[in-house]
Amino acid sequence: MKVVFIKKAVLVLAIFVIAFLSAYGLNSAGLEVSATFQNRKIPIYSVDTSENKIAISFDAAWGADKTREIMSICDSYGVKATFFLVGFWVDEYPDMVKEIYNNGFEIGLHSNTHPDMTKLSKKEIKQELETNISLIEELTGFRPKLFRPPYGYYNNDLIDVCESMGISCIEWSVDSLDWKGLSAGEISGRVTTQSKNGSIVLFHNNSDNILDGLKMVLEYFRLNETQVVPIGDLIYYEDFTINHEGTQIKN
């Protein structure tokens, strides 16, 4: 009976030690078991800033009926935004791409064919980005430096390729969920309650209620004296770190 008790005590102690080491990111050899997590690269989801400033963005992959009105609404509030354009969208709406650029809005990359980038090799990732860049640059003379992954899916390979090409990988911290058919009030409610200094907001350029929702959002930010800028005017390009939540912090 005593032997059984001792064995149980040793087992309990072993479990406790393993749990303790795991909690502190160590295994029994003193090595970090969370190395995979710690080595994981993270895109920019938001920016750490004391300024009352946020960025808004529109992903454009399907349709362009509301794009011109989106720009008009933004201009009426003295606001510019970022449009992330897919390559096949650029092919279908070349005049709209030129209009976006000529009206002073920022253009970012959103891949060429809108794939899950995590399922591609580094060579394929680079090809998606280079083709996307070429299509936009040929129309505007502008070479985009921001990229938003389709569906928000990313991995280290994707970020490695972006970094090698001098491209900032951008996600979002506030999702309007406009693509789900939310009402204008619901879109506005999500964005205005979740936004804070340094937030990056995701919209889509052809969602059902984006026009009325955008008006409500921009009116709220105007009343609260929140500066709304393109993402390129919010993020840092050097001397920064990105924490585990994707917040970009100036060193």
Secondary structure, DSSP 4 states (H G I P E B T S, - for coil): -HHHHHHHHHHHHHHHHHHHHHHTTB-TTS-BTTHHHHT----B-EE--SSSEEEEEEEESS--TTHHHHHHHHHHTT---EEEE-HHHHHH-HHHHHHHHHTT-EEEE--SS---GGGS-HHHHHHHHHHHHHHHHHHHS----EE--GGG---HHHHHHHHHTT-EEB--SEE--GGGT--HHHHHHHHHHH--TTBEEEEETT-TTHHHHHHHHHHHHHHTT-EEE-GGGTS--SSEEE-TT-EEEE-
